[in-house]
């Protein structure tokens, strides 16, 4: 599908975008191109590929036909210009930030964030010389005040993991653009079925493909999507995009490739040197999963609301943080950005605290106690003893992962069966 073709619905894009019958065999499903490398026509053809003068396949660390289909499909679903698939969601964050950051650069992020991202941003990225500040993004004045001359990106989750917090993306985009920097949004939990952040001013989107996009819990992967709309040349903050690249004979990515410059950089420099490549088999599994994304997300959201309502009335539950509930403080933002839904991943607090959380996750039978979200199966975890155990007490509380907190990822089972399992485990 090209820019000149008519717009299609999300359901159609989920099945068809980026793919057609295999030209060599007529196979209707996208083949798994399980190969490391590709034969060149001749020396001139090889040279043009290595000089980025011709699009094609050189080596599967950089590009692969199966992976390319997935990149085009997710970019189409998000309404973006180009995509770069990676080995995991964390790899997508690293690769997505790589063209923006230099030693001494600053990342401004929401403090309502997946615990692994908090650690990646504040500890691991510090080894690259990247600075990170985590701020309460509910306070827009605090966000504006936290931007420094060396800030290069504003980062948030559209629907935050684990707390089900909804970010005010339109307002955050305005703040970022006032400073001449992009807004990057992690859209893993919402997916383009519930929210398309580019429509609200975001410039870059990252996904953990491991979660809802794949949907079946059997393939790792990440994705970076570029809107193609950010003006990298408006200031001198992004030399990787605007200055000559020595490895490609002085080529300037923004000048040479325009609205595809960021995506080309992610492949030609990011994947080349960081090597966080998605495996073709995992790309195939993700492509297959995406075909049912609209159906799955509708059921996930329906079940999520029903389970949230049940827990809200349970005597052992102190509170439920689900943006789709009418009394939730994020309901207006859910109405604006998510069509009123709160998705299917949310947290709730148990009156018995840490010990009650441990008893619950050990007492369920239908639900699976594991560290993932977005599976067809319902999943449960106690973040403070697992995904967020590395955080300080203050960081865990800010991220919505205090001692009493349990996170659910509501699956596609019969809602009454999920409720029955929670009921027997809650006692």
PyMOL commands that set and color helices and strands:
alter all, ss='L'
color gray80, all
select helices_A, chain A and resi 10-16+43-50+65-78+89-98+115-128+140-146+169-178+191-194+197-200+239-242+246-248+253-274+280-290+293-312+331-337+353-363+383-385+393-398+415-426
alter helices_A, ss='H'
color red, helices_A
select strands_A, chain A and resi 82-86+106-110+131-135+151-157+182-186+204-208+222-226+317-321+345-350+368-369+379-381+405-409
alter strands_A, ss='S'
color yellow, strands_A
deselect
rebuild
show_as cartoon
